[in-house]
Amino acid sequence: MSGHSKWSTIKRQKGLNDAKKGAIFTKLAKTISIAAKEGGSDPSGNIKLRFAIEKARESNMPKDNIERAIERGIGAGGATLQEMVYEGYGPEGVPVIVEAATDNKNRTAQEMKNLFERGGGTMGSPGSVSFQFERAGQILVEKGENYEERVLQLIDLGVEDVEEVEDELEVYTRPEDLYKTRHMLEEAGIPAKEAELIFRPRDPMKVSDAEKSAKIVKFLESLDDHDDVQKVYAGVDL
């Protein structure tokens, strides 16, 4: 358990603000396309697609946009998207992993390199940073009226770990148990606000200096603002 402020919290709030501006639709469409490409266009048999559609609906994404994104994923319209992962170090040596979806990997790679360098960091080669993270399932749930009871309930259900983050709980699972655990939580009356596979930092850096923290956040936000970027993970506690 921990209650520190971290990039995932800042990113989540930023996502809410982006949704208000409509900026998140492009990213949501790519998430849907990738899910459809991987597992087909039927959400009843493609859990990843179902979650992506649910998230899009929560952000009030128009139905037509969702359908076009699915069609693009199965190759029915538009250029084919490729999933890319970029690794590197940001300001103060913060390890960073970026997940992107692009129809031009050479362009996106160069733009990522430029963003790393402008932010005071360096983009590395595959594997240069990923060893500092582990793949995990993450489910976001509300604390509930009785916080301690909720945590005990989650532990009894066999989750790997629970972290307290402001007014929510981040529940961690093994990657292969993500969707099964979400179903178990819902069966137990604990609705999931989000469920996704993430890169979880093994030993996050602690940065308490306000000026350094601001510089790191500005850099991470510059990556997150790129249209091709789907997710940004940083091994840092701010």
SVG drawing of the C-alpha trace seen along z (x, -y; Angstrom):
<svg xmlns="http://www.w3.org/2000/svg" viewBox="-23 -25 43 41">
<polyline fill="none" stroke="black" stroke-width="0.4" points="0.0,0.0 1.1,-3.5 -0.4,-7.0 2.1,-8.9 1.5,-11.2 2.7,-9.8 2.6,-10.2 -0.4,-7.8 -2.5,-10.1 -1.4,-13.2 -2.0,-11.4 -5.5,-10.3 -6.5,-13.9 -4.9,-15.1 -7.0,-12.5 -10.2,-14.0 -9.2,-17.5 -8.3,-16.2 -11.7,-14.5 -13.4,-17.9 -11.5,-19.4 -12.2,-16.5 -8.5,-15.8 -8.8,-12.3 -11.0,-11.0 -8.0,-10.5 -6.3,-8.3 -9.4,-6.4 -10.0,-5.7 -6.5,-4.2 -7.0,-2.1 -10.2,-0.7 -8.5,-0.1 -5.6,1.8 -7.9,3.9 -10.0,4.8 -6.9,5.6 -5.7,8.0 -8.9,9.8 -11.5,9.1 -14.5,6.7 -16.9,8.5 -16.7,7.0 -18.5,10.0 -15.5,12.2 -12.8,9.5 -12.5,8.3 -9.9,5.7 -12.1,4.2 -15.1,4.2 -13.1,2.3 -11.9,-0.2 -15.5,-0.8 -16.7,-1.3 -14.0,-3.9 -14.9,-5.7 -18.6,-5.8 -17.7,-7.1 -15.9,-10.0 -19.0,-10.6 -17.3,-9.5 -19.9,-9.4 -21.0,-6.0 -20.0,-6.7 -16.4,-7.4 -16.3,-4.1 -17.6,-2.1 -15.0,-3.8 -12.2,-3.0 -13.3,0.7 -13.4,0.8 -9.9,-0.7 -8.6,1.9 -9.8,4.8 -8.5,3.1 -11.7,1.8 -10.6,-1.9 -7.5,-4.0 -3.9,-3.2 -2.9,-0.2 -1.8,-1.1 1.3,0.4 1.9,0.6 5.3,-0.7 7.1,-0.9 9.8,-3.5 12.2,-3.6 14.4,-6.2 15.4,-8.5 13.8,-11.8 15.0,-14.7 16.8,-13.7 17.3,-10.2 13.7,-9.1 13.1,-5.9 10.2,-6.2 8.3,-3.8 6.0,-5.1 3.4,-3.0 2.2,-4.4 0.0,-3.5 1.2,-4.9 0.7,-4.6 4.2,-5.9 6.7,-4.4 9.7,-6.3 8.0,-9.6 6.8,-8.8 10.2,-7.4 11.9,-10.7 9.3,-12.8 9.7,-10.8 13.5,-11.2 13.0,-15.0 10.6,-15.1 13.1,-13.2 15.9,-15.5 14.0,-18.7 12.8,-17.6 16.3,-17.0 16.3,-13.3 17.6,-10.6 15.7,-8.0 17.3,-4.6 17.2,-1.3 14.8,1.5 15.5,3.1 17.4,0.1 14.7,-0.8 12.1,2.0 14.0,4.1 13.1,1.4 9.4,2.2 7.2,5.2 4.1,6.1 1.0,6.0 -2.8,5.8 -4.2,2.6 -7.8,2.1 -9.0,-1.2 -11.8,-1.0 -13.3,-3.4 -12.3,-3.1 -15.9,-2.6 -17.5,-3.8 -15.3,-1.6 -11.7,-1.8 -10.2,0.9 -13.0,3.3 -12.6,2.7 -8.9,3.5 -9.4,6.7 -12.1,7.7 -9.7,7.2 -7.0,9.2 -9.4,12.0 -10.2,12.1 -6.5,12.8 -5.2,9.7 -1.5,9.2 -1.3,5.8 -3.3,2.7 -2.2,-0.9 -4.1,-3.9 -4.0,-6.9 -6.1,-9.8 -9.8,-8.7 -9.2,-5.6 -7.5,-2.2 -5.2,-0.8 -5.5,3.0 -2.7,5.0 -2.9,8.5 -0.7,10.8 -1.2,9.8 -3.0,13.1 -5.4,12.6 -6.5,9.0 -9.9,9.7 -10.7,12.7 -10.0,10.5 -12.2,7.6 -15.0,10.1 -14.4,11.4 -14.5,7.8 -17.8,7.0 -19.3,10.3 -18.3,9.2 -20.0,5.8 -16.9,3.8 -17.3,2.1 -14.1,1.3 -13.6,-2.2 -10.7,-1.1 -8.9,2.1 -5.8,2.3 -2.3,3.9 0.5,1.5 4.2,1.3 4.6,0.9 7.9,-0.5 9.7,1.9 11.5,-0.7 10.3,-4.3 12.7,-7.2 11.7,-9.6 11.7,-13.2 10.6,-15.8 12.1,-19.0 9.3,-21.1 11.3,-22.5 12.6,-19.1 9.1,-17.6 7.6,-20.3 10.3,-19.7 9.6,-16.0 5.8,-16.4 6.2,-18.9 8.3,-16.4 5.9,-13.5 3.0,-15.7 4.8,-16.6 5.0,-12.9 1.4,-12.2 0.2,-15.1 1.6,-13.5 -1.3,-12.2 0.3,-8.8 1.1,-8.2 -1.3,-5.9 0.3,-5.6 3.3,-7.0 4.8,-5.2 7.4,-6.7 9.4,-5.2 9.0,-8.1 7.1,-9.2 6.6,-13.0"/>
</svg>
